[in-house]
Amino acid sequence: MFHLGWFLGNGFGIQPWNAKGGDGPWVGSNVTDWMKPDIYVDLATSMERAGFDYILIEDTAMVEDSYKGTAETSLRRGFMAPKNDPMPLVPLMTQRTKHIGIIPTASVIQYPPYLAARLFTTLDHLTEGRVGMNVVTSVTDRVAQNYGFAQHFDHDERYLMAQEWVDVVQQLQGSWQPGAVLADLESGIYADHTKVEPIDFVGKYFSSRGPLNTIPGPQGRPPVASAGGSEAGRDMAARYDDTMMSMCKTVEEMKEYRADMRRRVASYGRDPDKVKFLFLVTPVIAATDQEARDLAAASLAGRASDAAIEYNLWNMSYTSGGRIDFGAIDPDTLVSDIDFSRQNGEHSSVAAIFQDSAGKTLRDVVASSFQITDLGLVGSPDTVAAKMGEIMDEVGGDGFLLYLPTTRRNMAEVADGLAPALRRRGLIRDGYSGTTLRDHLVEF
Ligand SMILES: Cc1cc2nc3c(=O)[nH]c(=O)nc-3n(C[C@H](O)[C@H](O)[C@H](O)COP(=O)(O)O)c2cc1C
């Protein structure tokens, strides 16, 4: 059996439903209703029906203007803005479900550790143990500037900050020892003060006295997730993650990635079987194999459209940390002549976009490159289910993180098409034996 997660990649933002991923026309109500809770609640109930472990909610807090030096493209096309704060969505999504975990994103430059420790403990209570914490370092200068910094910290330093941040958050979440809460009706004693201690943390980036002013939630320390595939990102994940979003383009890469990460996890004295690496994938599912193949072919052809090229150039500028304006580079420039040394964003995403680009021009890359691929998962629910099983056999585990536009059509294809086909093969859970997100992650 393997685990499944849904990556809500546009966060609590516009869930685009448009022709072939292009620049409109928009379809349906998503573009007007994205700020209402309904679609996210539907997503949670659907993915719980499907047996998913969790939904991970992306978040990025800025209006990006590094592409062509203006926010025009971001705002005209709704790229990463507008976006609401994901935290209030969490209890709304869990209120209407009983099992599925919800993992909102917290950036270490946006949340002082005490605020984060208190917020996630509060959410742990409100969700009865179903919240997780996606730790990110934020990608661009604009986010850093919104939170009071002149510019963003350098890539590797960000991860050192993030490690310290998780450490403080978890120390705060452990500042009430087991047995501290008595809530004794007879004696009227609420807590044993000898079991509640300050942490007196003074670090390079953060300080906090503690103790936390609330009691531990059902999970104590809610599970940690992250996505960084660079050396620094992997090191942080190895130390702290309970589940990791893993980005690979081939089954061979998946195997290597998982083996490497399991080695790193073990080197920190942790049990690799308790960390679940979920591989990002964009499957194409339709009623028949032929229909799915046609959709995949149309999507590939659509990569060369003006709208898709604009998106790709915009996205490259963003993933470089806003440091390289790909809109200002002549598209006929050879990739080998582009200076990537200034990048300060998502190193592994940039590497994925420009993988195998020797001898290619920027135009060639933007018209064809994928950051995340379908891994050959194209077909009817039965075909895709069978292939998922084969891939997991080859890789050794642990599961997939599906990344599809959050439309109700895609939700139905997954929850009522793919998931039953997987379940018939015994590949995914048939119900939940535990109650918390951590229970689901370590159930098998
Ligand atoms: C699937 C996925 C989800 C991510 N979600 C967020 C996010 O919500 N907010 C954010 O600031 N960065 C996000 N990132 C960026 C990562 O946290 C990380 O900074 C990035 O992958 C670069 O890591 P690297 O330089 O270690 O490769 C995400 C990356 C991936 C691949």
The ligand as an SDF file (V2000), in Angstrom:
LIG
                    3D

 31 33  0  0  0  0  0  0  0  0999 V2000
    5.6380   21.0510   -4.0690 C   0  0  0  0  0  0  0  0  0  0  0  0
    6.2650   22.2890   -3.5390 C   0  0  0  0  0  0  0  0  0  0  0  0
    5.5430   23.1050   -2.7020 C   0  0  0  0  0  0  0  0  0  0  0  0
    6.0850   24.2750   -2.2090 C   0  0  0  0  0  0  0  0  0  0  0  0
    5.3230   25.0940   -1.4480 N   0  0  0  0  0  0  0  0  0  0  0  0
    5.8260   26.2880   -1.0860 C   0  0  0  0  0  0  0  0  0  0  0  0
    5.0170   27.2200   -0.4110 C   0  0  0  0  0  0  0  0  0  0  0  0
    3.8630   26.9620   -0.1410 O   0  0  0  0  0  0  0  0  0  0  0  0
    5.5480   28.4120   -0.0700 N   0  0  0  0  0  0  0  0  0  0  0  0
    6.8560   28.7360   -0.3260 C   0  0  0  0  0  0  0  0  0  0  0  0
    7.2820   29.8100    0.0360 O   0  0  0  0  0  0  0  0  0  0  0  0
    7.6470   27.8480   -0.9610 N   0  0  0  0  0  0  0  0  0  0  0  0
    7.1520   26.6680   -1.3630 C   0  0  0  0  0  0  0  0  0  0  0  0
    7.9360   25.7910   -2.0380 N   0  0  0  0  0  0  0  0  0  0  0  0
    9.3470   26.0760   -2.1650 C   0  0  0  0  0  0  0  0  0  0  0  0
   10.1190   25.1940   -1.2420 C   0  0  0  0  0  0  0  0  0  0  0  0
    9.7780   25.4230    0.0920 O   0  0  0  0  0  0  0  0  0  0  0  0
   11.5980   25.4150   -1.4180 C   0  0  0  0  0  0  0  0  0  0  0  0
   11.9560   26.7310   -1.0780 O   0  0  0  0  0  0  0  0  0  0  0  0
   11.9260   25.2090   -2.8370 C   0  0  0  0  0  0  0  0  0  0  0  0
   11.4560   23.9340   -3.2540 O   0  0  0  0  0  0  0  0  0  0  0  0
   13.3650   25.3270   -3.1040 C   0  0  0  0  0  0  0  0  0  0  0  0
   14.0460   24.3740   -2.4390 O   0  0  0  0  0  0  0  0  0  0  0  0
   15.5020   24.0450   -2.8170 P   0  0  0  0  0  0  0  0  0  0  0  0
   16.1970   25.3110   -3.1370 O   0  0  0  0  0  0  0  0  0  0  0  0
   15.9520   23.3270   -1.6080 O   0  0  0  0  0  0  0  0  0  0  0  0
   15.4350   23.1650   -4.0090 O   0  0  0  0  0  0  0  0  0  0  0  0
    7.4100   24.6270   -2.5360 C   0  0  0  0  0  0  0  0  0  0  0  0
    8.1540   23.7800   -3.3710 C   0  0  0  0  0  0  0  0  0  0  0  0
    7.5990   22.6300   -3.8910 C   0  0  0  0  0  0  0  0  0  0  0  0
    8.4190   21.7680   -4.8030 C   0  0  0  0  0  0  0  0  0  0  0  0
  1  2  1  0
  2  3  1  0
  2 30  2  0
  3  4  2  0
  4  5  1  0
  4 28  1  0
  5  6  2  0
  6  7  1  0
  6 13  1  0
  7  8  2  0
  7  9  1  0
  9 10  1  0
 10 11  2  0
 10 12  1  0
 12 13  2  0
 13 14  1  0
 14 15  1  0
 14 28  1  0
 15 16  1  0
 16 17  1  0
 16 18  1  0
 18 19  1  0
 18 20  1  0
 20 21  1  0
 20 22  1  0
 22 23  1  0
 23 24  1  0
 24 25  2  0
 24 26  1  0
 24 27  1  0
 28 29  2  0
 29 30  1  0
 30 31  1  0
M  END
$$$$
